[in-house]
Amino acid sequence: MSNFPVVDGVSVLIPPPQGYVVNFENPKQQCALAAYILWGSGTFVATLFFIQYLYVKLWLIRKWDVETVFVILAWVFGNIDNALLGCKCPSKTFLYGR
């Protein structure tokens, strides 16, 4: 038996303040636009550095090695991960402890 409070069928660490209405289906977002702008500009700058790395490694040095392959794989899977985290998945998908 859990000693944590339950809000709308979900165990939470602490109960919400008096008068606050909890909405797990459509939560309030704080600074969402700023987060998207920071994510987009950071991804753009990181892409420029990644292209520079590939240019130096593959065009100027002309050397493929294991490091280059893993950096490319990390870049691809990192962008896939960011794209999946950025999409709005229904909260019921993860079943939040149910």
N, CA, C and O atoms as a Tinker XYZ file with bonds, in Angstrom:
   392  protein
     1  N      0.838000   -1.169000    0.000000    73     2
     2  CA     0.000000    0.000000    0.000000    64     1     3
     3  C      0.892000    1.245000    0.000000    63     2     4     5
     4  O      1.822000    1.359000    0.799000    81     3
     5  N      0.594000    2.161000   -0.898000    73     3     6
     6  CA     1.396000    3.365000   -1.030000    64     5     7
     7  C      0.954000    4.430000   -0.027000    63     6     8     9
     8  O     -0.239000    4.609000    0.220000    81     7
     9  N      1.915000    5.123000    0.537000    73     7    10
    10  CA     1.619000    6.216000    1.458000    64     9    11
    11  C      1.536000    7.556000    0.741000    63    10    12    13
    12  O      1.320000    8.587000    1.378000    81    11
    13  N      1.706000    7.551000   -0.579000    73    11    14
    14  CA     1.668000    8.785000   -1.342000    64    13    15
    15  C      0.224000    9.188000   -1.619000    63    14    16    17
    16  O     -0.642000    8.326000   -1.762000    81    15
    17  N     -0.045000   10.498000   -1.695000    73    15    18
    18  CA    -1.406000   10.929000   -2.017000    64    17    19
    19  C     -1.764000   10.570000   -3.462000    63    18    20    21
    20  O     -0.888000   10.469000   -4.322000    81    19
    21  N     -3.046000   10.381000   -3.713000    73    19    22
    22  CA    -3.537000   10.021000   -5.044000    64    21    23
    23  C     -4.402000   11.157000   -5.563000    63    22    24    25
    24  O     -5.339000   11.595000   -4.895000    81    23
    25  N     -4.076000   11.636000   -6.775000    73    23    26
    26  CA    -4.845000   12.691000   -7.428000    64    25    27
    27  C     -5.327000   12.152000   -8.764000    63    26    28    29
    28  O     -4.510000   11.782000   -9.607000    81    27
    29  N     -6.616000   12.102000   -8.972000    73    27    30
    30  CA    -7.222000   11.587000  -10.208000    64    29    31
    31  C     -6.716000   10.195000  -10.550000    63    30    32    33
    32  O     -6.507000    9.888000  -11.724000    81    31
    33  N     -6.518000    9.359000   -9.560000    73    31    34
    34  CA    -6.077000    7.989000   -9.789000    64    33    35
    35  C     -4.588000    7.840000  -10.011000    63    34    36    37
    36  O     -4.127000    6.748000  -10.344000    81    35
    37  N     -3.817000    8.909000   -9.835000    73    35    38
    38  CA    -2.370000    8.883000  -10.049000    64    37    39
    39  C     -1.678000    9.194000   -8.729000    63    38    40    41
    40  O     -1.989000   10.197000   -8.087000    81    39
    41  N     -0.735000    8.337000   -8.317000    73    39    42
    42  CA     0.048000    8.605000   -7.106000    64    41    43
    43  C      1.003000    9.756000   -7.372000    63    42    44    45
    44  O      1.724000    9.761000   -8.370000    81    43
    45  N      1.003000   10.730000   -6.472000    73    43    46
    46  CA     1.891000   11.887000   -6.606000    64    45    47
    47  C      2.755000   11.998000   -5.357000    63    46    48    49
    48  O      2.424000   11.435000   -4.314000    81    47
    49  N      3.858000   12.724000   -5.468000    73    47    50
    50  CA     4.775000   12.865000   -4.340000    64    49    51
    51  C      4.172000   13.728000   -3.238000    63    50    52    53
    52  O      4.205000   13.364000   -2.063000    81    51
    53  N      3.621000   14.877000   -3.632000    73    51    54
    54  CA     2.974000   15.763000   -2.665000    64    53    55
    55  C      1.621000   16.177000   -3.236000    63    54    56    57
    56  O      1.462000   16.252000   -4.455000    81    55
    57  N      0.659000   16.443000   -2.381000    73    55    58
    58  CA    -0.651000   16.860000   -2.891000    64    57    59
    59  C     -0.585000   18.282000   -3.449000    63    58    60    61
    60  O      0.272000   19.065000   -3.040000    81    59
    61  N     -1.475000   18.621000   -4.372000    73    59    62
    62  CA    -1.475000   19.982000   -4.920000    64    61    63
    63  C     -1.948000   20.989000   -3.871000    63    62    64    65
    64  O     -2.622000   20.612000   -2.912000    81    63
    65  N     -1.603000   22.257000   -4.042000    73    63    66
    66  CA    -2.064000   23.284000   -3.099000    64    65    67
    67  C     -3.595000   23.384000   -3.097000    63    66    68    69
    68  O     -4.258000   22.997000   -4.059000    81    67
    69  N     -4.128000   23.904000   -2.009000    73    67    70
    70  CA    -5.574000   24.083000   -1.902000    64    69    71
    71  C     -6.064000   24.987000   -3.029000    63    70    72    73
    72  O     -5.475000   26.036000   -3.288000    81    71
    73  N     -7.128000   24.584000   -3.688000    73    71    74
    74  CA    -7.725000   25.396000   -4.740000    64    73    75
    75  C     -7.137000   25.181000   -6.123000    63    74    76    77
    76  O     -7.675000   25.695000   -7.103000    81    75
    77  N     -6.049000   24.434000   -6.226000    73    75    78
    78  CA    -5.434000   24.186000   -7.539000    64    77    79
    79  C     -6.091000   22.968000   -8.176000    63    78    80    81
    80  O     -6.208000   21.914000   -7.550000    81    79
    81  N     -6.516000   23.122000   -9.416000    73    79    82
    82  CA    -7.161000   22.024000  -10.132000    64    81    83
    83  C     -6.106000   21.315000  -10.973000    63    82    84    85
    84  O     -5.497000   21.922000  -11.854000    81    83
    85  N     -5.893000   20.038000  -10.703000    73    83    86
    86  CA    -4.908000   19.246000  -11.433000    64    85    87
    87  C     -5.554000   18.704000  -12.700000    63    86    88    89
    88  O     -6.662000   18.169000  -12.664000    81    87
    89  N     -4.846000   18.848000  -13.825000    73    87    90
    90  CA    -5.356000   18.362000  -15.103000    64    89    91
    91  C     -4.237000   17.581000  -15.787000    63    90    92    93
    92  O     -3.381000   18.171000  -16.445000    81    91
    93  N     -4.242000   16.257000  -15.633000    73    91    94
    94  CA    -3.196000   15.434000  -16.230000    64    93    95
    95  C     -3.396000   15.259000  -17.734000    63    94    96    97
    96  O     -2.435000   14.971000  -18.448000    81    95
    97  N     -4.612000   15.426000  -18.224000    73    95    98
    98  CA    -4.894000   15.239000  -19.650000    64    97    99
    99  C     -4.387000   16.412000  -20.485000    63    98   100   101
   100  O     -3.898000   16.210000  -21.596000    81    99
   101  N     -4.498000   17.635000  -19.964000    73    99   102
   102  CA    -4.079000   18.827000  -20.697000    64   101   103
   103  C     -3.372000   19.774000  -19.729000    63   102   104   105
   104  O     -3.951000   20.781000  -19.322000    81   103
   105  N     -2.122000   19.464000  -19.352000    73   103   106
   106  CA    -1.437000   20.276000  -18.342000    64   105   107
   107  C     -1.048000   21.654000  -18.877000    63   106   108   109
   108  O     -0.879000   21.850000  -20.081000    81   107
   109  N     -0.910000   22.598000  -17.952000    73   107   110
   110  CA    -0.442000   23.933000  -18.324000    64   109   111
   111  C      1.025000   23.852000  -18.731000    63   110   112   113
   112  O      1.793000   23.066000  -18.176000    81   111
   113  N      1.400000   24.667000  -19.701000    73   111   114
   114  CA     2.791000   24.703000  -20.142000    64   113   115
   115  C      3.380000   26.060000  -19.792000    63   114   116   117
   116  O      2.766000   27.100000  -20.032000    81   115
   117  N      4.575000   26.033000  -19.224000    73   115   118
   118  CA     5.263000   27.270000  -18.896000    64   117   119
   119  C      6.426000   27.443000  -19.858000    63   118   120   121
   120  O      7.236000   26.532000  -20.029000    81   119
   121  N      6.511000   28.588000  -20.474000    73   119   122
   122  CA     7.633000   28.944000  -21.356000    64   121   123
   123  C      7.788000   27.960000  -22.515000    63   122   124   125
   124  O      8.914000   27.646000  -22.900000    81   123
   125  N      6.689000   27.470000  -23.075000    73   123   126
   126  CA     6.775000   26.490000  -24.158000    64   125   127
   127  C      7.424000   27.102000  -25.395000    63   126   128   129
   128  O      8.268000   26.462000  -26.022000    81   127
   129  N      7.049000   28.329000  -25.758000    73   127   130
   130  CA     7.620000   28.968000  -26.941000    64   129   131
   131  C      9.121000   29.178000  -26.769000    63   130   132   133
   132  O      9.893000   28.923000  -27.694000    81   131
   133  N      9.538000   29.637000  -25.598000    73   131   134
   134  CA    10.969000   29.840000  -25.341000    64   133   135
   135  C     11.728000   28.524000  -25.425000    63   134   136   137
   136  O     12.847000   28.485000  -25.936000    81   135
   137  N     11.131000   27.447000  -24.929000    73   135   138
   138  CA    11.787000   26.136000  -24.995000    64   137   139
   139  C     11.949000   25.683000  -26.437000    63   138   140   141
   140  O     12.996000   25.151000  -26.804000    81   139
   141  N     10.917000   25.889000  -27.263000    73   139   142
   142  CA    11.016000   25.504000  -28.673000    64   141   143
   143  C     12.053000   26.347000  -29.409000    63   142   144   145
   144  O     12.786000   25.828000  -30.251000    81   143
   145  N     12.121000   27.635000  -29.103000    73   143   146
   146  CA    13.111000   28.504000  -29.751000    64   145   147
   147  C     14.526000   28.090000  -29.349000    63   146   148   149
   148  O     15.414000   28.012000  -30.198000    81   147
   149  N     14.740000   27.824000  -28.060000    73   147   150
   150  CA    16.059000   27.378000  -27.606000    64   149   151
   151  C     16.434000   26.040000  -28.225000    63   150   152   153
   152  O     17.575000   25.849000  -28.644000    81   151
   153  N     15.476000   25.106000  -28.285000    73   151   154
   154  CA    15.746000   23.802000  -28.882000    64   153   155
   155  C     16.105000   23.960000  -30.358000    63   154   156   157
   156  O     17.065000   23.352000  -30.832000    81   155
   157  N     15.349000   24.766000  -31.078000    73   155   158
   158  CA    15.602000   24.948000  -32.506000    64   157   159
   159  C     16.933000   25.622000  -32.786000    63   158   160   161
   160  O     17.676000   25.186000  -33.666000    81   159
   161  N     17.243000   26.681000  -32.047000    73   159   162
   162  CA    18.508000   27.376000  -32.285000    64   161   163
   163  C     19.695000   26.522000  -31.845000    63   162   164   165
   164  O     20.735000   26.525000  -32.505000    81   163
   165  N     19.554000   25.795000  -30.745000    73   163   166
   166  CA    20.635000   24.908000  -30.305000    64   165   167
   167  C     20.881000   23.778000  -31.285000    63   166   168   169
   168  O     22.027000   23.420000  -31.555000    81   167
   169  N     19.805000   23.217000  -31.816000    73   167   170
   170  CA    19.945000   22.153000  -32.809000    64   169   171
   171  C     20.589000   22.687000  -34.082000    63   170   172   173
   172  O     21.402000   22.001000  -34.702000    81   171
   173  N     20.233000   23.905000  -34.472000    73   171   174
   174  CA    20.829000   24.511000  -35.666000    64   173   175
   175  C     22.335000   24.702000  -35.491000    63   174   176   177
   176  O     23.110000   24.355000  -36.382000    81   175
   177  N     22.751000   25.250000  -34.354000    73   175   178
   178  CA    24.185000   25.469000  -34.101000    64   177   179
   179  C     24.919000   24.131000  -34.014000    63   178   180   181
   180  O     26.017000   23.992000  -34.553000    81   179
   181  N     24.321000   23.151000  -33.343000    73   179   182
   182  CA    24.947000   21.832000  -33.244000    64   181   183
   183  C     25.082000   21.192000  -34.621000    63   182   184   185
   184  O     26.068000   20.508000  -34.895000    81   183
   185  N     24.095000   21.412000  -35.489000    73   183   186
   186  CA    24.169000   20.879000  -36.853000    64   185   187
   187  C     25.323000   21.513000  -37.620000    63   186   188   189
   188  O     26.023000   20.829000  -38.366000    81   187
   189  N     25.524000   22.809000  -37.442000    73   187   190
   190  CA    26.655000   23.468000  -38.105000    64   189   191
   191  C     27.988000   22.878000  -37.639000    63   190   192   193
   192  O     28.875000   22.631000  -38.456000    81   191
   193  N     28.131000   22.652000  -36.338000    73   191   194
   194  CA    29.367000   22.049000  -35.828000    64   193   195
   195  C     29.535000   20.613000  -36.323000    63   194   196   197
   196  O     30.651000   20.179000  -36.608000    81   195
   197  N     28.432000   19.883000  -36.425000    73   195   198
   198  CA    28.484000   18.509000  -36.926000    64   197   199
   199  C     28.914000   18.486000  -38.393000    63   198   200   201
   200  O     29.724000   17.650000  -38.791000    81   199
   201  N     28.378000   19.393000  -39.187000    73   199   202
   202  CA    28.773000   19.477000  -40.599000    64   201   203
   203  C     30.244000   19.856000  -40.710000    63   202   204   205
   204  O     30.955000   19.327000  -41.565000    81   203
   205  N     30.709000   20.766000  -39.856000    73   203   206
   206  CA    32.121000   21.144000  -39.862000    64   205   207
   207  C     33.002000   19.943000  -39.519000    63   206   208   209
   208  O     34.034000   19.725000  -40.155000    81   207
   209  N     32.600000   19.171000  -38.523000    73   207   210
   210  CA    33.351000   17.975000  -38.132000    64   209   211
   211  C     33.436000   16.994000  -39.302000    63   210   212   213
   212  O     34.508000   16.478000  -39.617000    81   211
   213  N     32.285000   16.745000  -39.942000    73   211   214
   214  CA    32.283000   15.810000  -41.072000    64   213   215
   215  C     33.119000   16.335000  -42.230000    63   214   216   217
   216  O     33.811000   15.558000  -42.888000    81   215
   217  N     33.070000   17.635000  -42.491000    73   215   218
   218  CA    33.866000   18.218000  -43.570000    64   217   219
   219  C     35.356000   18.001000  -43.318000    63   218   220   221
   220  O     36.090000   17.571000  -44.208000    81   219
   221  N     35.793000   18.301000  -42.097000    73   219   222
   222  CA    37.218000   18.139000  -41.779000    64   221   223
   223  C     37.617000   16.673000  -41.819000    63   222   224   225
   224  O     38.645000   16.318000  -42.396000    81   223
   225  N     36.806000   15.828000  -41.209000    73   223   226
   226  CA    37.164000   14.413000  -41.075000    64   225   227
   227  C     37.106000   13.675000  -42.415000    63   226   228   229
   228  O     37.998000   12.887000  -42.726000    81   227
   229  N     36.068000   13.925000  -43.204000    73   227   230
   230  CA    35.862000   13.127000  -44.412000    64   229   231
   231  C     36.383000   13.793000  -45.680000    63   230   232   233
   232  O     36.721000   13.095000  -46.636000    81   231
   233  N     36.458000   15.108000  -45.718000    73   231   234
   234  CA    36.896000   15.768000  -46.945000    64   233   235
   235  C     38.365000   16.187000  -46.867000    63   234   236   237
   236  O     39.129000   15.936000  -47.798000    81   235
   237  N     38.760000   16.818000  -45.770000    73   235   238
   238  CA    40.144000   17.281000  -45.672000    64   237   239
   239  C     41.096000   16.157000  -45.271000    63   238   240   241
   240  O     42.139000   15.977000  -45.901000    81   239
   241  N     40.751000   15.406000  -44.238000    73   239   242
   242  CA    41.620000   14.320000  -43.774000    64   241   243
   243  C     41.393000   13.048000  -44.583000    63   242   244   245
   244  O     42.306000   12.241000  -44.755000    81   243
   245  N     40.161000   12.874000  -45.081000    73   243   246
   246  CA    39.758000   11.693000  -45.853000    64   245   247
   247  C     40.037000   10.401000  -45.087000    63   246   248   249
   248  O     40.673000    9.475000  -45.590000    81   247
   249  N     39.542000   10.376000  -43.860000    73   247   250
   250  CA    39.773000    9.203000  -43.021000    64   249   251
   251  C     38.476000    8.787000  -42.337000    63   250   252   253
   252  O     37.933000    9.519000  -41.510000    81   251
   253  N     37.990000    7.602000  -42.695000    73   251   254
   254  CA    36.848000    6.996000  -42.000000    64   253   255
   255  C     37.407000    6.112000  -40.896000    63   254   256   257
   256  O     38.305000    5.305000  -41.137000    81   255
   257  N     36.888000    6.259000  -39.704000    73   255   258
   258  CA    37.277000    5.372000  -38.617000    64   257   259
   259  C     36.049000    5.085000  -37.753000    63   258   260   261
   260  O     34.953000    5.579000  -38.020000    81   259
   261  N     36.251000    4.292000  -36.731000    73   259   262
   262  CA    35.140000    3.879000  -35.873000    64   261   263
   263  C     34.529000    5.089000  -35.168000    63   262   264   265
   264  O     33.314000    5.160000  -34.986000    81   263
   265  N     35.368000    6.030000  -34.777000    73   263   266
   266  CA    34.867000    7.236000  -34.112000    64   265   267
   267  C     33.873000    7.984000  -34.994000    63   266   268   269
   268  O     32.819000    8.411000  -34.522000    81   267
   269  N     34.203000    8.141000  -36.262000    73   267   270
   270  CA    33.319000    8.852000  -37.185000    64   269   271
   271  C     31.989000    8.131000  -37.345000    63   270   272   273
   272  O     30.934000    8.766000  -37.363000    81   271
   273  N     32.036000    6.823000  -37.459000    73   271   274
   274  CA    30.804000    6.044000  -37.601000    64   273   275
   275  C     29.931000    6.208000  -36.363000    63   274   276   277
   276  O     28.721000    6.400000  -36.481000    81   275
   277  N     30.531000    6.133000  -35.180000    73   275   278
   278  CA    29.752000    6.269000  -33.953000    64   277   279
   279  C     29.219000    7.688000  -33.765000    63   278   280   281
   280  O     28.124000    7.868000  -33.233000    81   279
   281  N     29.972000    8.689000  -34.190000    73   279   282
   282  CA    29.480000   10.066000  -34.097000    64   281   283
   283  C     28.274000   10.256000  -35.012000    63   282   284   285
   284  O     27.297000   10.898000  -34.628000    81   283
   285  N     28.339000    9.702000  -36.215000    73   283   286
   286  CA    27.202000    9.800000  -37.141000    64   285   287
   287  C     25.994000    9.058000  -36.582000    63   286   288   289
   288  O     24.877000    9.574000  -36.628000    81   287
   289  N     26.205000    7.853000  -36.054000    73   287   290
   290  CA    25.100000    7.101000  -35.459000    64   289   291
   291  C     24.505000    7.844000  -34.257000    63   290   292   293
   292  O     23.285000    7.886000  -34.095000    81   291
   293  N     25.357000    8.422000  -33.425000    73   291   294
   294  CA    24.866000    9.172000  -32.268000    64   293   295
   295  C     24.058000   10.386000  -32.715000    63   294   296   297
   296  O     23.045000   10.724000  -32.103000    81   295
   297  N     24.505000   11.034000  -33.772000    73   295   298
   298  CA    23.778000   12.196000  -34.289000    64   297   299
   299  C     22.395000   11.789000  -34.807000    63   298   300   301
   300  O     21.395000   12.446000  -34.519000    81   299
   301  N     22.355000   10.707000  -35.567000    73   299   302
   302  CA    21.083000   10.240000  -36.127000    64   301   303
   303  C     20.126000    9.824000  -35.014000    63   302   304   305
   304  O     18.980000   10.273000  -34.980000    81   303
   305  N     20.591000    8.969000  -34.106000    73   303   306
   306  CA    19.709000    8.493000  -33.040000    64   305   307
   307  C     19.349000    9.607000  -32.054000    63   306   308   309
   308  O     18.255000    9.602000  -31.491000    81   307
   309  N     20.251000   10.551000  -31.843000    73   307   310
   310  CA    19.930000   11.687000  -30.980000    64   309   311
   311  C     18.831000   12.552000  -31.563000    63   310   312   313
   312  O     17.951000   13.015000  -30.838000    81   311
   313  N     18.876000   12.774000  -32.873000    73   311   314
   314  CA    17.821000   13.560000  -33.510000    64   313   315
   315  C     16.500000   12.811000  -33.539000    63   314   316   317
   316  O     15.441000   13.422000  -33.393000    81   315
   317  N     16.545000   11.498000  -33.724000    73   315   318
   318  CA    15.312000   10.704000  -33.656000    64   317   319
   319  C     14.721000   10.796000  -32.254000    63   318   320   321
   320  O     13.513000   10.963000  -32.093000    81   319
   321  N     15.578000   10.686000  -31.243000    73   319   322
   322  CA    15.122000   10.778000  -29.856000    64   321   323
   323  C     14.500000   12.144000  -29.574000    63   322   324   325
   324  O     13.439000   12.224000  -28.954000    81   323
   325  N     15.147000   13.214000  -30.022000    73   323   326
   326  CA    14.595000   14.553000  -29.813000    64   325   327
   327  C     13.268000   14.734000  -30.535000    63   326   328   329
   328  O     12.357000   15.375000  -30.012000    81   327
   329  N     13.157000   14.174000  -31.727000    73   327   330
   330  CA    11.895000   14.287000  -32.463000    64   329   331
   331  C     10.774000   13.549000  -31.738000    63   330   332   333
   332  O      9.647000   14.040000  -31.670000    81   331
   333  N     11.079000   12.378000  -31.198000    73   331   334
   334  CA    10.055000   11.626000  -30.474000    64   333   335
   335  C      9.682000   12.304000  -29.163000    63   334   336   337
   336  O      8.518000   12.279000  -28.765000    81   335
   337  N     10.652000   12.907000  -28.491000    73   335   338
   338  CA    10.350000   13.614000  -27.248000    64   337   339
   339  C      9.570000   14.893000  -27.509000    63   338   340   341
   340  O      8.784000   15.331000  -26.669000    81   339
   341  N      9.787000   15.486000  -28.667000    73   339   342
   342  CA     9.100000   16.730000  -28.999000    64   341   343
   343  C      7.666000   16.542000  -29.431000    63   342   344   345
   344  O      6.876000   17.485000  -29.378000    81   343
   345  N      7.308000   15.329000  -29.864000    73   343   346
   346  CA     5.923000   15.118000  -30.299000    64   345   347
   347  C      5.018000   15.001000  -29.086000    63   346   348   349
   348  O      5.453000   14.626000  -27.998000    81   347
   349  N      3.778000   15.322000  -29.290000    73   347   350
   350  CA     2.820000   15.251000  -28.182000    64   349   351
   351  C      2.204000   13.873000  -28.167000    63   350   352   353
   352  O      1.309000   13.572000  -28.957000    81   351
   353  N      2.683000   13.037000  -27.266000    73   351   354
   354  CA     2.146000   11.688000  -27.110000    64   353   355
   355  C      1.070000   11.718000  -26.031000    63   354   356   357
   356  O      1.224000   12.420000  -25.032000    81   355
   357  N     -0.007000   10.975000  -26.211000    73   355   358
   358  CA    -1.047000   10.946000  -25.175000    64   357   359
   359  C     -0.498000   10.412000  -23.855000    63   358   360   361
   360  O      0.306000    9.480000  -23.843000    81   359
   361  N     -0.930000   10.999000  -22.755000    73   359   362
   362  CA    -0.415000   10.589000  -21.451000    64   361   363
   363  C     -0.805000    9.160000  -21.114000    63   362   364   365
   364  O     -0.115000    8.513000  -20.326000    81   363
   365  N     -1.877000    8.651000  -21.677000    73   363   366
   366  CA    -2.299000    7.279000  -21.404000    64   365   367
   367  C     -1.321000    6.276000  -22.018000    63   366   368   369
   368  O     -1.314000    5.109000  -21.627000    81   367
   369  N     -0.503000    6.710000  -22.967000    73   367   370
   370  CA     0.448000    5.813000  -23.611000    64   369   371
   371  C      1.427000    5.239000  -22.596000    63   370   372   373
   372  O      1.793000    4.067000  -22.685000    81   371
   373  N      1.850000    6.040000  -21.643000    73   371   374
   374  CA     2.879000    5.620000  -20.704000    64   373   375
   375  C      2.306000    5.006000  -19.435000    63   374   376   377
   376  O      3.058000    4.460000  -18.628000    81   375
   377  N      1.033000    5.079000  -19.244000    73   375   378
   378  CA     0.299000    4.440000  -18.149000    64   377   379
   379  C      0.722000    4.898000  -16.761000    63   378   380   381
   380  O      0.268000    4.292000  -15.791000    81   379
   381  N      1.520000    5.876000  -16.598000    73   379   382
   382  CA     1.901000    6.523000  -15.352000    64   381   383
   383  C      1.615000    5.726000  -14.085000    63   382   384   385
   384  O      0.823000    6.160000  -13.249000    81   383
   385  N      2.232000    4.597000  -13.935000    73   383   386
   386  CA     2.131000    3.826000  -12.707000    64   385   387
   387  C      0.837000    3.048000  -12.552000    63   386   388   389
   388  O      0.550000    2.545000  -11.466000    81   387
   389  N      0.059000    2.941000  -13.601000    73   387   390
   390  CA    -1.197000    2.184000  -13.515000    64   389   391
   391  C     -1.012000    0.807000  -14.050000    63   390   392
   392  O     -1.957000    0.017000  -14.063000    81   391
